[in-house]
Every structure is written in structure tokens, then in C-alpha cells.
């Protein structure tokens, strides 16, 4: 082979080697681009999936409870920078570990199995809701739980319906309990009143209370059963040691205790000191934090009263309705 042919052969071989090398360099570059495209595609696809879920979904770090991924429905997606699940959903500064709110992360780390728990969560506006949390473990290559996926369902309506049924059963059971003593011909008015007061106290959790009847001759309101209540407005004891709340010369009853007797309507107040004059306690009486009272009506005639005070939390409409039902029994 002459010099010219050798030179041409060398250039061809060099070009071939260069193309080979270039090809080897190009192939990984193409693969890298392909891999990035696939990653972007899968990320977009994953985001599409979790955004299509109608309920909250998020992924938590199992070691520090921080939220790593959250869909829009969770309303947590704007708080992902180091935010924890307990801070955003429970408004607390530490993880939930109570029997009422078992921590799904800790349970999964202990068992390495999915778990379903019920919690009370708080929304951004402070409203609480009952939720059912379906939590699932995410494992690393060594089988350790590193993350937790949670899907949250709002079960508030179901829980409220269950609570209403439970309350209705409680009221009906209480009324059944007092039915026999009330209809027994052997029961005195005091025994009846004590039964009614016991049931009223059970239904409302009240610390104080009394049950009374109206004297048909004088119109005075005579206490028949009492729990720490006789201090509330200078009552007078008669010879049978019943507490008497007298009817005024103007035909009206005084003070907070007399309000429902004057209006013939039951009511409750969770702030007695802010009520009008006819529904306010005198300053020198025992502190009344909350008060509920209903008149006992026999047809259109006022025959008595059920009054309750100082429940540890606020009285509610359903408790007022229950005491109205109890008053009908007593009437």
C-alpha cells in the first residue's frame, strides 16, 4: 500500500473510530434525556392521580411527621416546607398519642401494616370535623418504614347521625327509668321530684338543680327536690323545710329562676351575667356559670319547674328539648 492509500486508510479508520466514540458518547446522552423525560412523565402522571382524588391525600416522613406530598383537596399543599401533620390537622405542637387519637404513623412503624383510625381534625378556619384515616406504609430497600401514605375521608355527617341516635337512645332510656316512679300511686310528690331531678342531672351533667311545683292557692313556686341550689335567691323555708320561691305582688316571679315561669318558655343561658334584668342573678348569690330552666305545663296551666345550673360545658338545644320532654312526664 502506497503512502497515499495508507493516509486515506488511516483517515477512514480515524473517522470510523471517531464515529464509534461519538456514538458511544451520544448513546448515554440520549438515554439520559430519555430517562429525564420518563421521570417528568411519571411525576406528572403521579400528580394527576393524587389531584384526581376527591379526598385529602398526603405522604408523611415517618421519622419526623413532616408532610412531603399533599394534594389540593388536603388544603395542606401550601404548607409543605417542614410542616408536620399534627400541627396542621390537630393544631398542636406534638404528635397525637392519646387513646382518642392514636397515631397512625407510630402504629404502622410498630406493625408495618396498614391501619384505619378515626380522628378529629381542624380546618384552616378552625372548624372541626370527624375523619377516617386510611394509612399505608412505604418501605425502603431494606424493608424499613420510611414514609406513610394517608387517605382521609370526612365522616362528620355519619358521626353526627350516630351521636344523635345515641343521644335519642339515652333520653328514651332516661325517660323509661323515671316512668314507673312517676305513675306509681305510692309515690309522693317529693319522690317524683327526686326521680325527675336525678334524670335531669344525668342528661345534662349539671352540678346544681331543683324540681318544684306551683302552689295552687298562692302561686308560690315550692322546691320539691334540690341539689345545691337553694342559695340562688333568698328563698324562705316553710315548716316542711321546702324552699319557697314566692310569686310577687305583681304576679311575676323574680330573678333568673323566675324567667321561664313568667314567659312559660324554657330557655338556657351560658352567660347569665350578660342577660337582661329578668334573667340575671343577684351579685351576692352563688356564682351561676350556666343555667337551664323549663316550666312544667299541664295543658295551659303552669304546675312546676325544672331548673339546672353549672354544667361544665355549655348547654345545648338538644338538652333543652330533652328536659322539656322530661317536664311533660313530670306534669
C-alpha positions as CSV (number, residue, x, y, z in Angstrom):
1,X,0.0,0.0,0.0
2,X,1.4,3.3,-1.1
3,X,1.6,6.4,1.2
4,X,-1.4,7.9,-0.3
5,X,-3.6,4.9,0.2
6,X,-2.1,4.5,3.7
7,X,-3.1,8.0,4.5
8,X,-6.6,7.5,3.2
9,X,-7.0,4.2,5.1
10,X,-5.8,6.0,8.3
11,X,-8.3,8.8,7.8
12,X,-11.1,6.3,7.3
13,X,-10.1,4.3,10.3
14,X,-9.9,7.5,12.4
15,X,-13.3,8.6,11.1
16,X,-14.7,5.2,12.0
17,X,-13.2,5.3,15.4
18,X,-14.3,8.9,15.9
19,X,-17.9,7.9,14.9
20,X,-17.7,5.0,17.2
21,X,-16.5,7.1,20.1
22,X,-19.0,9.8,19.3
23,X,-21.7,7.2,19.1
24,X,-20.7,5.8,22.5
25,X,-20.9,9.3,24.0
26,X,-24.2,10.1,22.2
27,X,-26.0,6.9,23.4
28,X,-25.7,7.8,27.1
29,X,-26.8,11.3,26.4
30,X,-29.9,10.1,24.5
31,X,-30.5,7.7,27.4
32,X,-30.2,10.5,29.9
33,X,-32.7,12.6,28.0
34,X,-35.0,9.7,27.7
35,X,-34.7,9.0,31.5
36,X,-35.4,12.6,32.3
37,X,-38.5,12.6,30.1
38,X,-39.7,9.4,31.7
39,X,-39.2,10.9,35.2
40,X,-41.1,14.1,34.2
41,X,-43.8,12.0,32.7
42,X,-44.2,9.8,35.8
43,X,-44.1,12.8,38.1
44,X,-46.8,14.5,36.1
45,X,-48.8,11.3,36.0
46,X,-48.4,10.8,39.8
47,X,-49.5,14.4,40.4
48,X,-52.5,13.8,38.1
49,X,-53.5,10.8,40.1
50,X,-53.3,12.3,43.5
51,X,-55.0,15.5,42.3
52,X,-57.9,13.4,40.9
53,X,-58.6,12.1,44.4
54,X,-61.6,13.9,45.9
55,X,-60.4,13.5,49.5
56,X,-57.2,14.6,51.2
57,X,-54.2,12.5,50.4
58,X,-50.6,13.1,51.6
59,X,-47.3,11.4,52.2
60,X,-45.6,11.8,55.5
61,X,-42.0,11.3,56.6
62,X,-42.2,8.5,59.2
63,X,-39.2,9.9,61.2
64,X,-40.3,13.5,61.8
65,X,-44.0,13.6,60.7
66,X,-43.4,16.3,58.1
67,X,-45.6,16.4,55.0
68,X,-43.7,15.6,51.8
69,X,-46.5,15.4,49.3
70,X,-50.1,16.6,49.5
71,X,-52.9,17.1,47.1
72,X,-55.1,20.2,46.8
73,X,-58.0,18.6,48.5
74,X,-56.0,18.3,51.7
75,X,-55.6,22.1,51.8
76,X,-52.1,21.3,53.1
77,X,-50.2,21.6,49.8
78,X,-49.2,25.2,50.6
79,X,-47.6,24.3,53.9
80,X,-45.2,21.6,52.8
81,X,-42.0,23.4,53.9
82,X,-41.2,21.5,57.1
83,X,-44.8,21.4,58.3
84,X,-46.0,18.5,60.4
85,X,-49.3,16.6,60.2
86,X,-50.1,17.2,63.8
87,X,-49.5,20.9,63.6
88,X,-51.8,21.4,60.6
89,X,-54.6,19.0,61.3
90,X,-54.6,19.0,65.2
91,X,-53.3,22.5,65.9
92,X,-50.9,21.0,68.5
93,X,-47.1,21.1,68.9
94,X,-46.6,17.4,69.4
95,X,-47.7,14.2,67.8
96,X,-51.0,12.6,68.8
97,X,-50.6,9.6,71.1
98,X,-53.9,9.5,73.0
99,X,-56.4,6.7,73.0
100,X,-58.9,9.0,71.4
101,X,-56.4,9.9,68.7
102,X,-54.0,7.0,68.1
103,X,-51.1,8.0,65.8
104,X,-51.2,6.0,62.5
105,X,-47.5,6.6,61.9
106,X,-46.5,5.0,65.2
107,X,-48.9,2.2,64.7
108,X,-47.6,1.4,61.3
109,X,-43.9,1.6,62.4
110,X,-44.8,-0.9,65.1
111,X,-46.7,-3.4,63.0
112,X,-45.6,-2.5,59.4
113,X,-49.2,-3.0,58.4
114,X,-51.9,-0.6,57.1
115,X,-54.2,0.9,59.7
116,X,-57.5,2.8,59.9
117,X,-58.1,5.3,62.7
118,X,-60.7,8.0,63.5
119,X,-59.5,11.5,64.4
120,X,-61.0,15.0,64.9
121,X,-59.2,17.4,62.5
122,X,-59.3,21.1,62.4
123,X,-59.7,23.1,59.2
124,X,-57.9,26.3,58.4
125,X,-60.9,28.3,59.7
126,X,-60.9,26.4,63.0
127,X,-63.9,24.3,62.3
128,X,-63.6,20.7,63.5
129,X,-64.5,17.6,61.5
130,X,-64.5,13.9,62.1
131,X,-62.3,12.0,59.7
132,X,-61.4,8.4,59.0
133,X,-57.7,8.0,58.1
134,X,-56.5,5.1,55.9
135,X,-52.7,4.9,56.4
136,X,-50.3,2.7,54.4
137,X,-46.6,2.0,54.9
138,X,-43.9,2.9,52.3
139,X,-40.8,0.8,52.7
140,X,-37.2,1.3,51.6
141,X,-35.0,-1.3,50.0
142,X,-34.2,-2.8,53.4
143,X,-37.8,-3.1,54.5
144,X,-37.8,-0.2,56.9
145,X,-40.8,2.1,57.0
146,X,-39.6,5.5,55.8
147,X,-42.8,7.2,54.7
148,X,-46.6,6.9,55.3
149,X,-49.3,7.5,52.7
150,X,-52.6,8.7,54.2
151,X,-56.0,9.0,52.6
152,X,-58.6,10.9,54.7
153,X,-62.4,10.7,54.5
154,X,-64.7,13.2,56.1
155,X,-67.2,11.2,58.3
156,X,-68.6,14.1,60.1
157,X,-72.2,13.6,58.9
158,X,-72.0,9.9,59.8
159,X,-70.6,10.6,63.3
160,X,-73.3,13.3,64.0
161,X,-76.0,10.9,62.9
162,X,-74.5,8.2,65.2
163,X,-74.3,10.7,68.0
164,X,-77.9,11.8,67.5
165,X,-79.1,8.2,67.6
166,X,-77.1,7.6,70.8
167,X,-78.5,10.7,72.4
168,X,-82.1,9.7,71.5
169,X,-81.5,6.3,73.0
170,X,-80.0,7.9,76.1
171,X,-83.0,10.2,76.5
172,X,-85.6,7.5,75.9
173,X,-83.8,5.2,78.4
174,X,-83.8,8.0,81.0
175,X,-87.5,8.7,80.5
176,X,-88.2,5.0,80.8
177,X,-86.3,4.9,84.0
178,X,-88.5,7.5,85.6
179,X,-91.8,6.4,84.1
180,X,-92.7,3.8,86.8
181,X,-92.0,6.0,89.8
182,X,-94.0,8.9,88.3
183,X,-97.1,6.8,87.6
184,X,-97.0,4.8,90.8
185,X,-99.9,5.7,93.2
186,X,-97.5,5.1,96.1
187,X,-95.0,7.9,95.0
188,X,-95.2,11.2,96.8
189,X,-94.6,14.5,95.0
190,X,-91.1,14.6,96.6
191,X,-90.2,11.2,95.4
192,X,-91.4,12.1,91.9
193,X,-89.4,15.3,92.0
194,X,-86.2,13.5,93.2
195,X,-86.6,11.0,90.3
196,X,-87.0,13.8,87.8
197,X,-84.1,15.8,89.2
198,X,-81.8,12.7,89.1
199,X,-82.7,12.0,85.4
200,X,-82.3,15.7,84.5
201,X,-78.9,15.8,86.2
202,X,-77.8,12.7,84.3
203,X,-78.9,14.0,80.9
204,X,-77.2,17.4,81.3
205,X,-74.3,16.8,83.7
206,X,-75.4,19.7,85.8
207,X,-73.9,20.4,89.2
208,X,-76.9,22.2,90.6
209,X,-80.6,21.9,90.1
210,X,-84.1,21.8,91.6
211,X,-87.5,20.5,90.7
212,X,-90.5,22.4,92.0
213,X,-94.3,22.5,91.9
214,X,-96.6,25.5,92.0
215,X,-98.9,26.0,95.0
216,X,-102.4,26.3,93.5
217,X,-103.6,28.6,96.3
218,X,-100.7,31.1,96.5
219,X,-98.9,30.6,93.2
220,X,-95.6,30.2,95.0
221,X,-93.0,28.0,93.5
222,X,-92.2,25.3,96.0
223,X,-89.0,23.3,95.7
224,X,-89.5,19.5,96.0
225,X,-86.0,18.2,95.2
226,X,-82.8,20.2,95.2
227,X,-79.1,19.8,94.6
228,X,-77.0,22.7,96.0
229,X,-79.5,25.2,94.5
230,X,-81.3,26.8,97.4
231,X,-78.9,29.7,97.7
232,X,-79.8,31.2,94.4
233,X,-82.3,33.9,95.5
234,X,-83.1,34.3,99.2
235,X,-85.8,31.6,99.4
236,X,-87.9,31.1,102.5
237,X,-88.2,27.7,104.3
238,X,-91.6,26.6,105.4
239,X,-92.4,24.2,108.2
240,X,-91.8,21.2,106.0
241,X,-88.4,22.6,105.0
242,X,-89.4,23.1,101.4
243,X,-87.7,26.0,99.7
244,X,-90.3,28.6,98.5
245,X,-89.8,31.0,95.6
246,X,-92.6,33.4,96.2
247,X,-94.8,34.9,93.5
248,X,-94.5,38.7,93.6
249,X,-97.5,41.0,94.2
250,X,-97.3,42.0,90.6
251,X,-97.9,38.3,89.7
252,X,-94.4,37.7,88.4
253,X,-91.5,35.6,89.7
254,X,-88.2,37.3,90.4
255,X,-84.7,36.7,89.2
256,X,-83.2,34.2,86.8
257,X,-85.1,31.3,88.3
258,X,-88.4,33.0,87.6
259,X,-87.8,33.9,83.9
260,X,-89.3,30.8,82.4
261,X,-92.2,30.9,84.8
262,X,-93.1,34.4,83.6
263,X,-92.6,33.6,79.9
264,X,-93.8,30.0,80.1
265,X,-90.9,29.2,77.7
266,X,-87.9,27.1,78.5
267,X,-84.5,28.6,77.9
268,X,-80.8,28.3,78.7
269,X,-78.0,30.8,79.1
270,X,-74.3,30.0,79.1
271,X,-73.5,33.6,80.2
272,X,-76.1,34.6,82.9
273,X,-74.4,37.9,83.7
274,X,-75.0,39.2,80.2
275,X,-78.7,38.5,80.2
276,X,-81.5,41.1,80.7
277,X,-82.7,42.1,84.1
278,X,-85.4,39.4,84.3
279,X,-82.8,36.7,83.6
280,X,-79.9,37.9,85.9
281,X,-78.6,36.6,89.2
282,X,-78.1,39.0,92.1
283,X,-74.5,39.7,92.7
284,X,-74.5,38.3,96.2
285,X,-75.8,34.9,95.2
286,X,-73.7,31.8,94.4
287,X,-71.9,32.0,91.1
288,X,-74.1,30.6,88.3
289,X,-71.9,30.0,85.2
290,X,-74.7,28.4,83.1
291,X,-78.4,27.9,83.6
292,X,-81.2,25.9,82.0
293,X,-84.8,26.0,83.1
294,X,-88.2,24.8,81.7
295,X,-91.7,25.4,83.0
296,X,-93.8,22.3,83.8
297,X,-97.1,22.7,82.0
298,X,-100.2,20.7,82.4
299,X,-102.1,21.8,79.3
300,X,-102.1,25.6,79.6
301,X,-101.6,25.6,83.3
302,X,-98.2,26.2,85.0
303,X,-97.7,23.4,87.6
304,X,-93.9,23.4,88.2
305,X,-90.4,23.9,87.1
306,X,-87.2,22.0,86.3
307,X,-84.1,24.2,86.8
308,X,-80.4,23.2,86.3
309,X,-77.2,25.0,86.6
310,X,-73.4,24.9,86.2
311,X,-72.8,22.2,83.7
312,X,-69.1,22.0,83.0
313,X,-69.6,22.9,79.3
314,X,-72.3,24.9,77.5
315,X,-75.9,23.8,77.5
316,X,-77.3,22.9,74.1
317,X,-80.7,23.0,72.3
318,X,-81.0,19.2,72.4
319,X,-80.6,19.2,76.2
320,X,-83.3,21.9,76.5
321,X,-85.6,19.7,74.3
322,X,-84.8,16.7,76.4
323,X,-85.7,18.5,79.7
324,X,-89.0,19.7,78.0
325,X,-89.8,16.0,77.4
326,X,-89.0,15.2,81.0
327,X,-91.2,18.1,82.2
328,X,-94.1,16.5,80.2
329,X,-93.6,13.3,82.2
330,X,-93.5,15.2,85.4
331,X,-96.6,17.2,84.6
